[in-house]
Amino acid sequence: MTSRLTNWAGNVTFRAARLHSPTSLTELQDLVGGSPRIRALGSGHSFNRIADSTSDQVTVAALPPMCSVDPDRSTVTVSAGMRYGEFAAQLHESGYALRNLGSLPHISVGGAIATGTHGSGTTVGNLATAVRALQLVTADGVVSEISRDTHGDEFRGAVVGLGALGVVTRVTLDVVPTFQLSQWVYEDLPAAALATDLPAILASGYSVSLFTDWRSDSIQQVWRKVLVDPDEPPHAPDRWYGATLADRARHPIAGLSGDVCTEQLGVPGPWHLRLPHFRMEFTPSAGKELQSEYLLPREHAAAALAALGEIRDRIAPLVQVSEIRTVAADQLWLSPSYGRDTVAIHFTWVPDTAAVGSVLGDIEDRLGPFAPRPHWGKLFATDQQTLAAAYERYADFAALMARYDPTGKFGNELLDRWFPSGS
Ligand SMILES: Cc1cc2nc3c(=O)[nH]c(=O)nc-3n(C[C@H](O)[C@H](O)[C@H](O)COP(=O)(O)OP(=O)(O)OC[C@H]3O[C@@H](n4cnc5c(N)ncnc54)[C@H](O)[C@@H]3O)c2cc1C
C-alpha cells in the first residue's frame, strides 16, 4: 500500500513510500528482514515524525488480536497493535485492571509504551512500567522475547524503545484486581492554593489532573479520580481548597461538551471508564490541535508553574488548555520519569505549527533550571546535547540501538538527530 498518510493530528504527512500491514508473524518477519529501512506505526497519535520512515512503515494492527490473562502470574498478554480501549473491558470482565491509562483509550499499546506515555497519579508509573515482557521482530527478521524476569537491565533499556530496537508484536502487562473510581471535577482553584497546597492537591486522589488556560494564574479545573470505598457512598465536599464542585459534566477545554468525557459527578465506574478523560466512541481532546509536554522532578512543580506564568502572555494566545499531572519514578532508561517522581506540564496548542514552534524555545528556557525532559511523542525544540544530558542512560541506549540494529534499519530523521551514530 502506498503511504501518504498523516498522523492523527494531521500536522505530519508521513514521507514513507509504503505502509505494510502484515496479517501473520512470518509475513512481518520477511518484511522486516528484507527492508533496508522500516519503522513501526502505531495508531499515529504522536505529534512529531517519530513514527515516520524514509522507506517502509509497518502496522501490526492486522496481526491476529490477542488478549490472554495469566492469573498465576497476574499478567495479560495483548497484541501490540491493539488499542487500550479494545481490550480493557474484556480485562475488567475477567476481574483485572491495568494500574494506569493515558487520557485517551484510542492509542495502541506498542506506540504508548515506546514513547513513555503516562496518565496521572503520584504513586502510579507510566504505561510502560506495566510491561513484563515484549515480543519483537528484530532487524534480521528474527522473533525475540525480552522480559523483566530474564533480561534485567537490558529489559529496562528496551521498553521505552522509540521503535528503534524492532517491531513489537506482543506485550505482556502486569495486572491488578479490577477496581472502581469516582471522578469529581472542581472549578476555579485559586492561585494561592498552588503556592501552599500543590503537593497535597496532586496527591488528593488515585489520579489527579489540573487544567489551566494560562489566561489567569488560577486553575480552571481539577479532575480527581478517587478509589471507591465499597463500604461508603462516594462523597465530595462542595468547596475544596477554595475551588467549587462542578454540578455537570465538564470538558477540559472551555466551551466543549462534557458529553464526550468519561462520567463525572462521582458516579462510580470501572478503571477503564474513569482513568481516561475521553470516551472511546468520541474524538478525544479538541481534535484540531498540537501538543507538547515537559516532565520534571515533582518538587519543582510550583516553581516551574510560576516560571511559566512569567511568559503567560506568550503562551495563552496559543494554548487551548494545559494539563498538570504526576507520574511515579521508574527505572526505564528513556522514560521521562526515569529516576524521579515527576510532574508533567502539558500544552494542547492551537493547530498552528509555526506559532507553536516559536514559543517552545521560550518554554524550554524557563523550564531549563528544573531539568525538563520532553515527551518523546509530542513537539519540542530540545537539542541532542540537552537530551543526552537529561538521560543518565542515554549512552547505554545508543549502544543498545547499535547492538539490536547495527545498520540503522529502524532509524528515521528524528532518531538519527536524537541519537547520531557514535553517540
Ligand atoms: C488526543 C491525544 C491525547 C494524548 N494523551 C496522552 C496522555 O494522556 N499521556 C501521554 O503521555 N501521551 C498522550 N498522547 C501522546 C500519545 O500517547 C503518544 O504519542 C503515543 O506514542 C501514541 O501512541 P501511538 O500508538 O499512536 O504511536 P505512534 O504515534 O503511531 O508511534 C509512536 C512511536 O511508537 C513506535 N511504535 C508504535 N508501534 C510500535 C510497535 N508495534 N513496535 C515498535 N514501535 C512501535 C513508533 O515507531 C513511534 O516511534 C496523546 C496524544 C493524542 C493525540
The ligand as an SDF file (V2000), in Angstrom:
LIG
                    3D

 53 58  0  0  0  0  0  0  0  0999 V2000
   -5.5370   13.3560   21.7830 C   0  0  0  0  0  0  0  0  0  0  0  0
   -4.2400   12.8250   22.3480 C   0  0  0  0  0  0  0  0  0  0  0  0
   -4.1260   12.6210   23.7020 C   0  0  0  0  0  0  0  0  0  0  0  0
   -2.9190   12.1370   24.2490 C   0  0  0  0  0  0  0  0  0  0  0  0
   -2.8540   11.9250   25.5850 N   0  0  0  0  0  0  0  0  0  0  0  0
   -1.7070   11.4870   26.1290 C   0  0  0  0  0  0  0  0  0  0  0  0
   -1.6200   11.2210   27.5180 C   0  0  0  0  0  0  0  0  0  0  0  0
   -2.6030   11.2720   28.2530 O   0  0  0  0  0  0  0  0  0  0  0  0
   -0.4180   10.8840   28.0340 N   0  0  0  0  0  0  0  0  0  0  0  0
    0.6900   10.7940   27.2590 C   0  0  0  0  0  0  0  0  0  0  0  0
    1.7600   10.5170   27.7940 O   0  0  0  0  0  0  0  0  0  0  0  0
    0.6320   10.9560   25.9160 N   0  0  0  0  0  0  0  0  0  0  0  0
   -0.5510   11.2870   25.3430 C   0  0  0  0  0  0  0  0  0  0  0  0
   -0.6310   11.4450   23.9830 N   0  0  0  0  0  0  0  0  0  0  0  0
    0.5500   11.0940   23.1740 C   0  0  0  0  0  0  0  0  0  0  0  0
    0.4920    9.6260   22.7540 C   0  0  0  0  0  0  0  0  0  0  0  0
    0.1510    8.7940   23.8290 O   0  0  0  0  0  0  0  0  0  0  0  0
    1.8530    9.1560   22.2330 C   0  0  0  0  0  0  0  0  0  0  0  0
    2.2460    9.9520   21.1860 O   0  0  0  0  0  0  0  0  0  0  0  0
    1.8370    7.6750   21.8180 C   0  0  0  0  0  0  0  0  0  0  0  0
    3.1200    7.3020   21.3770 O   0  0  0  0  0  0  0  0  0  0  0  0
    0.8300    7.3930   20.7470 C   0  0  0  0  0  0  0  0  0  0  0  0
    0.7460    6.0250   20.5070 O   0  0  0  0  0  0  0  0  0  0  0  0
    0.5170    5.5150   19.0110 P   0  0  0  0  0  0  0  0  0  0  0  0
    0.1000    4.0960   19.0600 O   0  0  0  0  0  0  0  0  0  0  0  0
   -0.3640    6.4500   18.2990 O   0  0  0  0  0  0  0  0  0  0  0  0
    2.0010    5.5860   18.4540 O   0  0  0  0  0  0  0  0  0  0  0  0
    2.5720    6.2700   17.1280 P   0  0  0  0  0  0  0  0  0  0  0  0
    2.4310    7.7270   17.2510 O   0  0  0  0  0  0  0  0  0  0  0  0
    1.9980    5.6180   15.9470 O   0  0  0  0  0  0  0  0  0  0  0  0
    4.1090    5.8660   17.2750 O   0  0  0  0  0  0  0  0  0  0  0  0
    4.8670    6.3670   18.3410 C   0  0  0  0  0  0  0  0  0  0  0  0
    6.1770    5.6000   18.4350 C   0  0  0  0  0  0  0  0  0  0  0  0
    5.9200    4.2500   18.7940 O   0  0  0  0  0  0  0  0  0  0  0  0
    6.5680    3.3780   17.9000 C   0  0  0  0  0  0  0  0  0  0  0  0
    5.7400    2.1850   17.7600 N   0  0  0  0  0  0  0  0  0  0  0  0
    4.4220    2.1090   17.5340 C   0  0  0  0  0  0  0  0  0  0  0  0
    4.0370    0.8420   17.4670 N   0  0  0  0  0  0  0  0  0  0  0  0
    5.1420    0.0910   17.6280 C   0  0  0  0  0  0  0  0  0  0  0  0
    5.4020   -1.3050   17.6080 C   0  0  0  0  0  0  0  0  0  0  0  0
    4.4380   -2.2050   17.4220 N   0  0  0  0  0  0  0  0  0  0  0  0
    6.6840   -1.7150   17.7750 N   0  0  0  0  0  0  0  0  0  0  0  0
    7.6910   -0.8130   17.9680 C   0  0  0  0  0  0  0  0  0  0  0  0
    7.4900    0.5020   17.9900 N   0  0  0  0  0  0  0  0  0  0  0  0
    6.2350    0.9480   17.8280 C   0  0  0  0  0  0  0  0  0  0  0  0
    6.6660    4.1550   16.6030 C   0  0  0  0  0  0  0  0  0  0  0  0
    7.7130    3.6580   15.7790 O   0  0  0  0  0  0  0  0  0  0  0  0
    6.9810    5.5360   17.1470 C   0  0  0  0  0  0  0  0  0  0  0  0
    8.3500    5.6230   17.4460 O   0  0  0  0  0  0  0  0  0  0  0  0
   -1.8100   11.8730   23.3970 C   0  0  0  0  0  0  0  0  0  0  0  0
   -1.9460   12.0410   22.0200 C   0  0  0  0  0  0  0  0  0  0  0  0
   -3.1590   12.4980   21.4950 C   0  0  0  0  0  0  0  0  0  0  0  0
   -3.3050   12.6460   20.0090 C   0  0  0  0  0  0  0  0  0  0  0  0
  1  2  1  0
  2  3  1  0
  2 52  2  0
  3  4  2  0
  4  5  1  0
  4 50  1  0
  5  6  2  0
  6  7  1  0
  6 13  1  0
  7  8  2  0
  7  9  1  0
  9 10  1  0
 10 11  2  0
 10 12  1  0
 12 13  2  0
 13 14  1  0
 14 15  1  0
 14 50  1  0
 15 16  1  0
 16 17  1  0
 16 18  1  0
 18 19  1  0
 18 20  1  0
 20 21  1  0
 20 22  1  0
 22 23  1  0
 23 24  1  0
 24 25  2  0
 24 26  1  0
 24 27  1  0
 27 28  1  0
 28 29  2  0
 28 30  1  0
 28 31  1  0
 31 32  1  0
 32 33  1  0
 33 34  1  0
 33 48  1  0
 34 35  1  0
 35 36  1  0
 35 46  1  0
 36 37  1  0
 36 45  1  0
 37 38  2  0
 38 39  1  0
 39 40  1  0
 39 45  2  0
 40 41  1  0
 40 42  2  0
 42 43  1  0
 43 44  2  0
 44 45  1  0
 46 47  1  0
 46 48  1  0
 48 49  1  0
 50 51  2  0
 51 52  1  0
 52 53  1  0
M  END
$$$$
